Amino acid sequence: MLSPLAPTPTMTEQEVESYRDRFAAKLSQTVPGRKEIVVAEARGCTLKTAEGRLYLDMTSGIAVANVGHCHPAVVEAIQQQAARYCHVNVYGRFAVPEQVEIVERITSVAGPGLDVAYLTSTGTEATEAALKLARKYTGRPKFVAFTRSFHGRTFGSLSVSWREEWRKPFEPLLPGVTFVDYNDLEAAAAAIDDQTAAVIVEPIQGEGGIRIPDADFLPGLRGLCDEAGALLIVDEVQGGMGRSGKWFAHQHFDVNPDIITMAKALGGGLPLGAVISRADIFATFVDPPLSHLTTMGGNPVACAAGIAAFDTILNEGLLEHATNTGAYLLERLESVRSQFPDLVIDVRGKGLWCAFELSVDAQPVANALQDRGVLVGSVLNSSGTIRVTPPLVISPAEIDVFIGTLRTVLAGMEAATL
Ligand SMILES: Cc1ncc(COP(=O)(O)O)c(C=O)c1O
């Protein structure tokens, strides 16, 4: 095992400050503001700053570090693979064993017929590939997506992502995209027609605020797609790799999609994404050959890390752990809601994919938690929501630390408004 992190500085105060200054000067950022945390190390559920301050990470780098930061099995796999080869590629000429191993694993836990995968580096690229695949396979132009959805920032993925202020400045985007209310089957039925290539949906909405649909929503979409001859794309970029207590979040519902996209936790902390589908659907990318390509997708070191992360989830029983610890986290969050009913107005979650909804802006609460050593995040498409997505290895004792700190922060806010 790797040793626990010691709260000792790794840089002098001047060095830390210099990195803050140079970061602000040299890194093009789309989130304004000076960066307080200069990262030194991360392990398990703990992140250490260059000054030696320790934080409890309740974000997992936005649902990436599912097996915890620097899991020894992942670190070893990366080191071994990096020493063998990092990247070799000639379009279409090599069989890369690490790619085979990761794809065999993820397709083994996907639904019937979902036997083949195309590897990318990111979730956005997985969305792009899925949209192109659906268009090419069906020969149809249109897509149906949902309110509060998020699928990425490139032109195609942005076209099916809901928030208008981020879409408008980049128009024209893909034509023929209709947004309908999430969880509204009637609205979906009205939007899907014989020109619809695919419906793209998150099984539980991540950036929308960890919103869990009714049990009949995804099966209903499946039925509507079947009737119209459209494909059902399920975006598991945030929900896959055990986050919800199952390998894929849609497996909580009675549905088998045509296409699954995944990324984030797939690479165990390195960039790796995938599109999983049926062999007959993927066949359209070979006609003509090279219909879709990426140089770095399925990078062998990322695949090796992904294999180790996948095996760790299995070997350490992390699906069950996420289910049980997630239930404990939700129960604790509910008790916080009972204590502060005016501030905490909703609690949602599945496994360790959780959130609570505030009656006030989420950012000051996230900042106050950070000041007290706990990292949580807001979400893109729901302003009062705080996302709680710790590594799946989190212990009940660590959850208690988070809950205790949250109570302190909320009590302070309550006192301030009296
Ligand atoms: C559901 C979903 N799809 C796609 C993406 C885009 O993934 P990436 O940031 O890896 O490009 C995200 C990112 O947050 C996501 O949450």
The ligand as a Gaussian input file, in Angstrom:
#p B3LYP/6-31G(d) Opt

LIG

0 1
 C      -22.742000      13.243000     -18.905000
 C      -21.504000      13.806000     -19.513000
 N      -21.246000      13.617000     -20.803000
 C      -20.144000      14.104000     -21.404000
 C      -19.242000      14.863000     -20.685000
 C      -18.013000      15.401000     -21.348000
 O      -16.923000      14.640000     -20.932000
 P      -15.416000      15.214000     -21.002000
 O      -15.344000      16.363000     -20.053000
 O      -14.560000      14.040000     -20.607000
 O      -15.174000      15.597000     -22.407000
 C      -19.471000      15.097000     -19.320000
 C      -18.527000      15.899000     -18.538000
 O      -18.786000      16.322000     -17.447000
 C      -20.628000      14.558000     -18.719000
 O      -20.895000      14.768000     -17.415000

